[in-house]
């Protein structure tokens, strides 16, 4: 397993699942239904093609075998703004493929910054990852788990409170890639 994949798996287990930022990630992780696809290329065109290929694989593979895919771009998008602009292309790809409403994209980046937030605001930690990541999510699966989850609208506020309450030492341990 590549170091990038190991880093992403560690982040998934320690941050996303460990802090319960996504209450739906533990089961597919335990069942080995999450694919981490690393695109080592430094070409946006190649990355867009890789995302396309992963969407096609999700189309062809039952959710019980492959629930979701994390496409990781370790050699692109050093700047969050560049990542964010590329995200528009990915959303456009979904529309072009007529897959909007079938899949959604969750976005993660080492310098993730929510609109209106200051770069150092704790809330940004909920979407900070060791590398730029495009998370391909099946909307049907999300709808199914949300039906059985109490108060899903409160998840973002709960996540923000969770990361705001982390100590400096916990942040260093969970987000070592943010320490420059």
Protein Blocks (a to p, Z undefined) as FASTA:
>chain_A
ZZklmmmmmmmmmmmmmnomamklmmmmmnopaccdddfbfcfklmmmmmmmmmmmmmmp
cfklmmbdcdddfkgokblklmmmmmmmmmmmmmmnopghjaccddddfkbccehiafkl
mklmmmgcfbdcdddddfklmmmmmmmpghkllmmmmmmmmmmmpcfklmmmmmmmlpZZ
